[in-house]
């Protein structure tokens, strides 16, 4: 399960990138002392050297001064706050583990000091993905692994994105123009809105937008200057292909790169510390570190029928098939090509009302130039009858529900919302996000604190 991440579940068996060693006469090529247990990247590694290899990839991506020990900042209590996007899947578990181990090492080496603080944020997907357990259930034991480092954990409800004042009925006309009409709804959940999406890929695409906005808002409120995601090289390559298919190619350069976002006037760094690692390598780290027992799984069974899969599911299967046939290096190639993409040199014309991306070319005009707008001439009575039925189906309701304000959508959102009817799709437009936190206690000693207030039979008798 790879994600957040944040993002959809991904189960890629890239085991050709990792080979287990059964022989006992092969020595680790790094330390030259211990017996090698696996072969990765053409080198034999023992357990400790392999764990250091993976942790080193994270440290390379976060090597700037603001993540290092600074005695002045430590005394003033102004350390950099890093928000860890945590879904409970393998990738986010490994990300938390490498960061926790780094802080532990700093704490031991520098007598209780550390270079930065961690705020772990989970977006509550239990109902959405039918998760086997709640993420809070793994916290006490998981966070105790990093003592004495204090880690703050917060869970945010997806309903935080539902701003009733911004709810609009959105409709896309035949000429690709978009209209929005405010609706008076005071009682609906985020899942209720998501169910109105025309298909699974549309829901998946909108979820990605929501996740990004909620995490940025959480970073802003928590005073975090950095957000880190657990995306592997495989996940990033998946994103490149998926974004292209969904018509969001103009956003690839921004969404797959380490970058700085400005949110409500605050600059927030977005980093993918595990971007240089294949998912198979991350999965092996989780196995060696005994993290698999904490992994949260979805009970939703993926369909074997291609038409019932989302775009990301299809792309994941594509990379899985490449690996089983010995072409796992394709993942690296796709990511390197994606990294070469840059932002458009054209002038920004507008901003999408749904996802917020910059629009450099009017997608409505572009779509008109590449599509056939004039039908073939009617020749038979049967064709005339079918035409009348078609035209009647396009007539708008006399109540004027969709005769609302024209809004600007990017090509990706037009593609995502393709197929919605005039009374079907309702979504927040530029919502005011008010984060709803679940009540989760701070720190790694949650269970210990609770245990102090539990009386045994013997203690009760003594009182």
Secondary structure, DSSP 8 states (H G I E B T S, - for coil): ----SSS-------GGGEEE---SS-B-TTTSSSB--EEETTEEE-HHHHHHHHHHHHHHHT-SGGGS--HHHHHHT--EEEEEE--SSHHHHHHHHHHHHHHHHHHHHTTT--SEEEEEEEE--HHHHTBSS-GGGGHHHHHGGGTTS--EEEEE-GGGG--GGGEEEEEE-TTS-EEEEE----S--HHHHHTTSSSHHHHHHHHHHHHHHHHHHHHHHHT-SEEE----HHHHHHHHHHHHHTT-GGGHHHHSS-EEEEETTEEEEEE-TTTTS-HHHHHHHHHHTT-GGG---B-----SSGGGS-HHHHHHHHHHHHHHTT-THHHHHHHHHHHT----SS---EE-TTT--EESS-HHHHHHHHS--S-----SHHHHHHHHHHHHHH---TT-TT--EEE---HHHHHHTTT--TTT-EEESS------B-----STTHHHHHHHT---HHHHHH-
